[in-house]
Amino acid sequence: MRVRTAVAAVTTLVVTAAIGGYALWWRTGQPPLRLALAQRCLVNGDAVDGNGADGNGADAGGQVSLDPEQTANAATISAVGIRRGVPPRAIVVALATALQESKLRNLAAGDRDSVGLFQQRPSQGWGTPEQIADPRYAAGRFYASLLRVRGWESMRVTEAAQRVQRSKYPEAYEKWADEAAVLARALSGDVTAAVACTVVDEPAQRGAVAATALAEGVRLDWGDIRAVASPDVVGLTLTPRDQKAGWQYAHWLVAYATDRGVRRVRYGDQEWTAASGSWTRVTSGSTTNRERVVAEVYTGG
């Protein structure tokens, strides 16, 4: 699959920001501290099985480039679906819908009274504006509506999405089907070491405060899973039920790295760091530790 990112518009913004940064450098003699181009996440879906990410043979290979906000929202949409036990195909439809409706941004407003990731409307019975502005609530309402559509599993992505959204542009969701399949496959743990974010901003929180906020985010998205303070680093240790769940948690933690101050995630023999923005193989650590997902947050000033 060719790389067609969900951030075509963001690319323009990145170039503009870079030009602006260098213009400031030229005027003041001071180099820009950061370029927006460095702040990105790459989701890799190149490992494809015979069934595809959506369970219908779709090719989930290729890569999708998103910014950290988009990646975190995609991770929450996927986590809500996984926690509810929806079919993998439903996660693809949900992600394609959010890509079209909001570009995976939790919008405060939109067309008429539309709100949130899915641009759901309070006047159409989706909930209050405050409820719809909660990505978890919005995703849950979308899944509930989708699963009530008879035969949605055999429909094209855009047809299934349209039965829920009733958009004026019923074919618009299909252009995001491939990207949604890549995201769903990676965030569902079907691909290992598949979500990699480069973090350049200073964390909003550090130390115990950051670890507590991270634990709360895990609880909100994943429910009552075993998450304990890590004995070796400031952060969290999660004990997954199996390897697939381990990669679900690991990818979620990386997706939320910018928002939650995560600087390192380790699972199995793979480790991601915010500084490198990539996963690398590590050989140290006990076998028991490799069965857990360890997230370390930033500390110090």
Secondary structure, DSSP 8 states (H G I E B T S, - for coil): -----TTHHHHHHHHHHHHHHHHHHHHHS---S--GGGSEEEEE-----TTBTTSSSB---SEEEE-HHHHHHHHHHHHHHHHHT--HHHHHHHHHHHHHHHSS---S--STT-BTTTTB-GGGTS--HHHHTSHHHHHHHHHHHHHTSTTGGGS-HHHHHHHHH--S-TTGGGGGHHHHHHHHHHHTTSSTT-EEEE--S--S--HHHHHHHHHHHHHHHH-S--EEE-SSSSEEEE--SSHHHHHHHHHHHHHTHHHHTEEEEEETTEEEETTTTEEEE---S-HHHHTSEEEEE----
